[in-house]
Amino acid sequence: MKRLAMVVGTVLGAYLIVRGIAEPFVIDMSDPSTYRHDWGGPSLIGVLAVHCGPGLISAALMGSALRRSFHRRHGPVTHV
């Protein structure tokens, strides 16, 4: 069951990251009418926060999980 949750979380996180990357290219940032009625609108910063924010959070959480997994398997990396 834990493995299934990990797979679902990874797929959802990847979707949010890809959507966050694509959002600035999907909307016309110079024309407010293209994003006025989107979630977070009518301001551009609100739209980008709502659509890109979850992707940033997902990337941070996935990176943190990968780092913990690496340290569990290989031990902490020490630099001399």
The first five atom37 places (N, CA, C, CB, O) and aatype in JSON, in Angstrom:
{
  "aatype": [12, 11, 1, 10, 0, 12, 19, 19, 7, 16, 19, 10, 7, 0, 18, 10, 9, 19, 1, 7, 9, 0, 6, 14, 13, 19, 9, 3, 12, 15, 3, 14, 15, 16, 18, 1, 8, 3, 17, 7, 7, 14, 15, 10, 9, 7, 19, 10, 0, 19, 8, 4, 7, 14, 7, 10, 9, 15, 0, 0, 10, 12, 7, 15, 0, 10, 1, 1, 15, 13, 8, 1, 1, 8, 7, 14, 19, 16, 8, 19],
  "atom_mask": [
    [1, 1, 1, 1, 1],
    [1, 1, 1, 1, 1],
    [1, 1, 1, 1, 1],
    [1, 1, 1, 1, 1],
    [1, 1, 1, 1, 1],
    [1, 1, 1, 1, 1],
    [1, 1, 1, 1, 1],
    [1, 1, 1, 1, 1],
    [1, 1, 1, 0, 1],
    [1, 1, 1, 1, 1],
    [1, 1, 1, 1, 1],
    [1, 1, 1, 1, 1],
    [1, 1, 1, 0, 1],
    [1, 1, 1, 1, 1],
    [1, 1, 1, 1, 1],
    [1, 1, 1, 1, 1],
    [1, 1, 1, 1, 1],
    [1, 1, 1, 1, 1],
    [1, 1, 1, 1, 1],
    [1, 1, 1, 0, 1],
    [1, 1, 1, 1, 1],
    [1, 1, 1, 1, 1],
    [1, 1, 1, 1, 1],
    [1, 1, 1, 1, 1],
    [1, 1, 1, 1, 1],
    [1, 1, 1, 1, 1],
    [1, 1, 1, 1, 1],
    [1, 1, 1, 1, 1],
    [1, 1, 1, 1, 1],
    [1, 1, 1, 1, 1],
    [1, 1, 1, 1, 1],
    [1, 1, 1, 1, 1],
    [1, 1, 1, 1, 1],
    [1, 1, 1, 1, 1],
    [1, 1, 1, 1, 1],
    [1, 1, 1, 1, 1],
    [1, 1, 1, 1, 1],
    [1, 1, 1, 1, 1],
    [1, 1, 1, 1, 1],
    [1, 1, 1, 0, 1],
    [1, 1, 1, 0, 1],
    [1, 1, 1, 1, 1],
    [1, 1, 1, 1, 1],
    [1, 1, 1, 1, 1],
    [1, 1, 1, 1, 1],
    [1, 1, 1, 0, 1],
    [1, 1, 1, 1, 1],
    [1, 1, 1, 1, 1],
    [1, 1, 1, 1, 1],
    [1, 1, 1, 1, 1],
    [1, 1, 1, 1, 1],
    [1, 1, 1, 1, 1],
    [1, 1, 1, 0, 1],
    [1, 1, 1, 1, 1],
    [1, 1, 1, 0, 1],
    [1, 1, 1, 1, 1],
    [1, 1, 1, 1, 1],
    [1, 1, 1, 1, 1],
    [1, 1, 1, 1, 1],
    [1, 1, 1, 1, 1],
    [1, 1, 1, 1, 1],
    [1, 1, 1, 1, 1],
    [1, 1, 1, 0, 1],
    [1, 1, 1, 1, 1],
    [1, 1, 1, 1, 1],
    [1, 1, 1, 1, 1],
    [1, 1, 1, 1, 1],
    [1, 1, 1, 1, 1],
    [1, 1, 1, 1, 1],
    [1, 1, 1, 1, 1],
    [1, 1, 1, 1, 1],
    [1, 1, 1, 1, 1],
    [1, 1, 1, 1, 1],
    [1, 1, 1, 1, 1],
    [1, 1, 1, 0, 1],
    [1, 1, 1, 1, 1],
    [1, 1, 1, 1, 1],
    [1, 1, 1, 1, 1],
    [1, 1, 1, 1, 1],
    [1, 1, 1, 1, 1]
  ],
  "atom_positions": [
    [[0.82, -1.19, 0.0], [0.0, 0.0, 0.0], [0.87, 1.26, 0.0], [-0.93, -0.01, 1.2], [0.54, 2.25, -0.65]],
    [[1.98, 1.21, 0.75], [2.88, 2.35, 0.81], [3.5, 2.62, -0.56], [3.97, 2.12, 1.86], [3.69, 3.77, -0.96]],
    [[3.81, 1.55, -1.27], [4.39, 1.69, -2.61], [3.4, 2.35, -3.57], [4.82, 0.32, -3.16], [3.79, 3.19, -4.37]],
    [[2.13, 1.97, -3.48], [1.1, 2.56, -4.33], [0.98, 4.06, -4.03], [-0.26, 1.86, -4.11], [0.87, 4.86, -4.96]],
    [[1.0, 4.43, -2.77], [0.92, 5.84, -2.4], [2.12, 6.61, -2.94], [0.83, 6.0, -0.86], [1.99, 7.76, -3.37]],
    [[3.29, 5.98, -2.93], [4.49, 6.62, -3.45], [4.38, 6.84, -4.96], [5.73, 5.78, -3.12], [4.77, 7.89, -5.47]],
    [[3.86, 5.85, -5.67], [3.7, 5.96, -7.12], [2.68, 7.04, -7.46], [3.28, 4.61, -7.73], [2.92, 7.86, -8.35]],
    [[1.56, 7.04, -6.77], [0.52, 8.05, -7.02], [1.06, 9.44, -6.71], [-0.75, 7.76, -6.18], [0.83, 10.39, -7.47]],
    [[1.79, 9.58, -5.6], [2.38, 10.86, -5.24], [3.39, 11.34, -6.26], [0.0, 0.0, 0.0], [3.45, 12.53, -6.57]],
    [[4.19, 10.43, -6.78], [5.18, 10.78, -7.79], [4.52, 11.23, -9.09], [6.1, 9.59, -8.07], [4.95, 12.21, -9.7]],
    [[3.48, 10.53, -9.5], [2.77, 10.91, -10.74], [2.1, 12.27, -10.56], [1.72, 9.83, -11.12], [2.18, 13.12, -11.45]],
    [[1.43, 12.47, -9.44], [0.77, 13.75, -9.18], [1.8, 14.87, -9.09], [-0.07, 13.68, -7.89], [1.59, 15.95, -9.65]],
    [[2.9, 14.63, -8.4], [3.95, 15.63, -8.3], [4.54, 15.99, -9.65], [0.0, 0.0, 0.0], [4.77, 17.16, -9.95]],
    [[4.78, 14.98, -10.48], [5.32, 15.22, -11.83], [4.34, 16.04, -12.66], [5.62, 13.89, -12.53], [4.75, 16.94, -13.4]],
    [[3.05, 15.74, -12.54], [2.03, 16.51, -13.26], [2.06, 17.98, -12.83], [0.63, 15.92, -13.02], [2.03, 18.87, -13.68]],
    [[2.13, 18.23, -11.53], [2.13, 19.6, -11.02], [3.39, 20.35, -11.47], [2.03, 19.6, -9.5], [3.33, 21.54, -11.77]],
    [[4.51, 19.65, -11.5], [5.76, 20.28, -11.95], [5.67, 20.65, -13.43], [6.96, 19.35, -11.7], [6.04, 21.76, -13.81]],
    [[5.2, 19.73, -14.25], [5.08, 20.0, -15.69], [4.08, 21.13, -15.93], [4.65, 18.73, -16.46], [4.32, 21.99, -16.77]],
    [[2.97, 21.12, -15.21], [1.98, 22.18, -15.36], [2.56, 23.53, -14.95], [0.72, 21.87, -14.54], [2.31, 24.54, -15.6]],
    [[3.33, 23.54, -13.87], [3.95, 24.79, -13.42], [4.95, 25.33, -14.42], [0.0, 0.0, 0.0], [5.06, 26.54, -14.6]],
    [[5.69, 24.43, -15.07], [6.64, 24.86, -16.09], [5.92, 25.38, -17.33], [7.57, 23.7, -16.46], [6.36, 26.35, -17.94]],
    [[4.83, 24.73, -17.7], [4.12, 25.09, -18.93], [3.27, 26.35, -18.8], [3.23, 23.95, -19.36], [3.06, 27.05, -19.79]],
    [[2.79, 26.66, -17.6], [1.83, 27.76, -17.43], [2.29, 29.1, -17.99], [1.53, 27.92, -15.98], [1.51, 29.75, -18.67]],
    [[3.52, 29.54, -17.74], [3.93, 30.83, -18.31], [3.92, 30.87, -19.84], [5.3, 31.19, -17.81], [3.81, 31.93, -20.45]],
    [[4.05, 29.7, -20.46], [4.06, 29.64, -21.91], [2.66, 29.5, -22.49], [4.92, 28.5, -22.38], [2.44, 29.78, -23.67]],
    [[1.7, 29.07, -21.66], [0.33, 28.85, -22.12], [-0.45, 30.16, -22.13], [-0.37, 27.83, -21.23], [-1.27, 30.39, -23.02]],
    [[-0.19, 31.01, -21.15], [-0.91, 32.29, -21.09], [-0.09, 33.37, -21.76], [-1.24, 32.68, -19.63], [1.14, 33.27, -21.84]],
    [[-0.76, 34.39, -22.25], [-0.09, 35.56, -22.82], [0.07, 36.57, -21.7], [-0.9, 36.16, -24.04], [-0.88, 37.27, -21.35]],
    [[1.27, 36.66, -21.13], [1.48, 37.5, -19.96], [1.33, 38.99, -20.26], [2.85, 37.24, -19.4], [1.15, 39.79, -19.33]],
    [[1.39, 39.37, -21.51], [1.23, 40.78, -21.86], [-0.23, 41.17, -22.07], [2.03, 41.09, -23.11], [-0.54, 42.36, -22.21]],
    [[-1.13, 40.19, -22.1], [-2.56, 40.46, -22.32], [-3.37, 39.93, -21.13], [-3.06, 39.81, -23.65], [-3.63, 38.73, -21.06]],
    [[-3.76, 40.82, -20.2], [-4.49, 40.38, -19.01], [-5.82, 39.68, -19.3], [-4.75, 41.57, -18.14], [-6.31, 38.94, -18.45]],
    [[-6.39, 39.89, -20.45], [-7.66, 39.23, -20.74], [-7.5, 37.71, -20.91], [-8.28, 39.82, -22.01], [-8.49, 36.98, -20.81]],
    [[-6.28, 37.23, -21.15], [-6.08, 35.79, -21.33], [-6.05, 35.04, -20.0], [-4.79, 35.53, -22.08], [-6.26, 33.83, -19.97]],
    [[-5.8, 35.75, -18.9], [-5.73, 35.07, -17.6], [-6.64, 35.71, -16.55], [-4.31, 35.07, -17.1], [-6.6, 35.3, -15.39]],
    [[-7.45, 36.69, -16.93], [-8.29, 37.41, -15.99], [-9.24, 36.5, -15.22], [-9.08, 38.47, -16.72], [-9.45, 36.69, -14.02]],
    [[-9.81, 35.51, -15.89], [-10.81, 34.64, -15.26], [-10.22, 33.32, -14.77], [-11.93, 34.36, -16.23], [-10.96, 32.44, -14.32]],
    [[-8.91, 33.16, -14.85], [-8.26, 31.96, -14.31], [-8.23, 32.01, -12.8], [-6.83, 31.81, -14.87], [-8.43, 33.07, -12.21]],
    [[-7.98, 30.86, -12.16], [-7.8, 30.84, -10.71], [-6.64, 31.74, -10.35], [-7.57, 29.39, -10.19], [-5.59, 31.68, -10.99]],
    [[-6.81, 32.55, -9.35], [-5.77, 33.46, -8.93], [-5.84, 34.81, -9.61], [0.0, 0.0, 0.0], [-5.14, 35.75, -9.22]],
    [[-6.69, 34.93, -10.64], [-6.82, 36.17, -11.39], [-7.57, 37.2, -10.58], [0.0, 0.0, 0.0], [-8.14, 36.87, -9.54]],
    [[-7.6, 38.38, -11.0], [-7.2, 38.93, -12.29], [-5.73, 39.33, -12.38], [-8.04, 40.11, -12.59], [-5.29, 39.74, -13.45]],
    [[-4.95, 39.23, -11.3], [-3.54, 39.65, -11.38], [-2.66, 38.51, -11.88], [-3.05, 40.13, -10.0], [-2.92, 37.34, -11.64]],
    [[-1.61, 38.89, -12.59], [-0.68, 37.9, -13.14], [0.04, 37.16, -12.03], [0.35, 38.58, -14.05], [0.21, 35.94, -12.11]],
    [[0.45, 37.87, -10.98], [1.16, 37.22, -9.89], [0.28, 36.19, -9.19], [1.65, 38.26, -8.87], [0.77, 35.14, -8.78]],
    [[-1.01, 36.47, -9.06], [-1.93, 35.51, -8.46], [-2.09, 34.26, -9.31], [0.0, 0.0, 0.0], [-2.08, 33.14, -8.79]],
    [[-2.22, 34.45, -10.61], [-2.37, 33.32, -11.52], [-1.11, 32.45, -11.49], [-2.65, 33.81, -12.97], [-1.21, 31.22, -11.43]],
    [[0.05, 33.07, -11.54], [1.29, 32.29, -11.51], [1.48, 31.59, -10.17], [2.49, 33.19, -11.8], [1.97, 30.47, -10.12]],
    [[1.09, 32.25, -9.08], [1.21, 31.62, -7.76], [0.32, 30.39, -7.65], [0.86, 32.61, -6.66], [0.74, 29.36, -7.13]],
    [[-0.9, 30.5, -8.15], [-1.85, 29.38, -8.05], [-1.47, 28.24, -8.97], [-3.25, 29.85, -8.37], [-1.63, 27.07, -8.61]],
    [[-0.96, 28.55, -10.17], [-0.68, 27.51, -11.13], [0.75, 26.97, -11.04], [-0.93, 28.02, -12.51], [0.98, 25.8, -11.36]],
    [[1.71, 27.79, -10.62], [3.11, 27.34, -10.54], [3.53, 26.97, -9.13], [4.02, 28.42, -11.07], [4.45, 26.18, -8.95]],
    [[2.87, 27.54, -8.13], [3.22, 27.28, -6.74], [3.19, 25.81, -6.35], [0.0, 0.0, 0.0], [4.15, 25.31, -5.77]],
    [[2.11, 25.08, -6.67], [2.09, 23.65, -6.33], [3.21, 22.85, -6.99], [0.75, 23.05, -6.73], [3.7, 21.88, -6.42]],
    [[3.62, 23.26, -8.19], [4.74, 22.59, -8.85], [6.05, 22.83, -8.12], [0.0, 0.0, 0.0], [6.87, 21.92, -8.0]],
    [[6.25, 24.05, -7.63], [7.45, 24.35, -6.86], [7.48, 23.57, -5.56], [7.55, 25.85, -6.58], [8.51, 23.04, -5.16]],
    [[6.33, 23.51, -4.89], [6.25, 22.75, -3.64], [6.49, 21.27, -3.9], [4.87, 22.95, -2.96], [7.2, 20.61, -3.14]],
    [[5.91, 20.73, -4.97], [6.11, 19.33, -5.32], [7.57, 19.03, -5.62], [5.24, 18.94, -6.51], [8.1, 18.01, -5.19]],
    [[8.22, 19.92, -6.36], [9.63, 19.72, -6.69], [10.48, 19.71, -5.42], [10.12, 20.81, -7.65], [11.39, 18.9, -5.29]],
    [[10.18, 20.61, -4.48], [10.93, 20.66, -3.23], [10.71, 19.39, -2.41], [10.53, 21.89, -2.41], [11.66, 18.83, -1.86]],
    [[9.46, 18.93, -2.32], [9.17, 17.72, -1.55], [9.78, 16.48, -2.19], [7.66, 17.54, -1.42], [10.3, 15.61, -1.49]],
    [[9.72, 16.39, -3.52], [10.3, 15.24, -4.2], [11.82, 15.25, -4.07], [9.89, 15.24, -5.69], [12.43, 14.19, -3.88]],
    [[12.44, 16.42, -4.16], [13.88, 16.52, -3.97], [14.3, 16.13, -2.57], [0.0, 0.0, 0.0], [15.3, 15.44, -2.38]],
    [[13.52, 16.56, -1.59], [13.81, 16.21, -0.2], [13.67, 14.7, 0.02], [12.86, 16.97, 0.75], [14.49, 14.1, 0.71]],
    [[12.65, 14.09, -0.57], [12.46, 12.65, -0.43], [13.6, 11.88, -1.1], [11.1, 12.23, -1.04], [14.06, 10.88, -0.57]],
    [[14.05, 12.34, -2.26], [15.17, 11.69, -2.94], [16.44, 11.81, -2.11], [15.39, 12.31, -4.32], [17.21, 10.85, -2.02]],
    [[16.66, 12.98, -1.52], [17.84, 13.17, -0.69], [17.81, 12.23, 0.53], [17.94, 14.64, -0.23], [18.82, 11.61, 0.85]],
    [[16.65, 12.13, 1.21], [16.53, 11.24, 2.36], [16.75, 9.79, 1.94], [15.16, 11.39, 3.03], [17.43, 9.04, 2.65]],
    [[16.2, 9.4, 0.81], [16.36, 8.04, 0.32], [17.82, 7.74, 0.02], [15.5, 7.82, -0.93], [18.32, 6.66, 0.35]],
    [[18.5, 8.69, -0.59], [19.91, 8.5, -0.91], [20.73, 8.35, 0.36], [20.44, 9.67, -1.74], [21.6, 7.48, 0.44]],
    [[20.47, 9.2, 1.36], [21.22, 9.14, 2.61], [20.93, 7.86, 3.39], [20.91, 10.35, 3.48], [21.8, 7.34, 4.09]],
    [[19.71, 7.35, 3.28], [19.38, 6.1, 3.96], [20.14, 4.93, 3.34], [17.88, 5.83, 3.89], [20.57, 4.03, 4.05]],
    [[20.3, 4.95, 2.03], [20.97, 3.85, 1.34], [22.49, 3.94, 1.41], [20.53, 3.81, -0.1], [23.16, 2.93, 1.58]],
    [[23.02, 5.15, 1.27], [24.46, 5.3, 1.14], [25.13, 5.99, 2.31], [24.76, 6.05, -0.09], [26.35, 6.14, 2.32]],
    [[24.37, 6.4, 3.28], [24.95, 7.13, 4.41], [25.2, 8.58, 4.04], [0.0, 0.0, 0.0], [25.17, 8.93, 2.86]],
    [[25.45, 9.42, 5.01], [25.68, 10.83, 4.72], [27.0, 11.03, 3.97], [25.68, 11.65, 6.01], [27.97, 10.31, 4.21]],
    [[27.01, 12.0, 3.09], [28.2, 12.32, 2.32], [29.03, 13.29, 3.15], [27.84, 12.93, 0.91], [28.53, 14.34, 3.57]],
    [[30.28, 12.94, 3.39], [31.17, 13.83, 4.14], [32.27, 14.31, 3.22], [31.76, 13.12, 5.37], [32.85, 13.54, 2.47]],
    [[32.54, 15.59, 3.29], [33.61, 16.18, 2.48], [34.79, 16.48, 3.39], [33.12, 17.48, 1.74], [34.62, 17.04, 4.47]],
    [[35.96, 16.11, 2.95], [37.16, 16.32, 3.75], [37.87, 17.57, 3.31], [38.11, 15.12, 3.67], [38.9, 17.92, 3.86]]
  ]
}
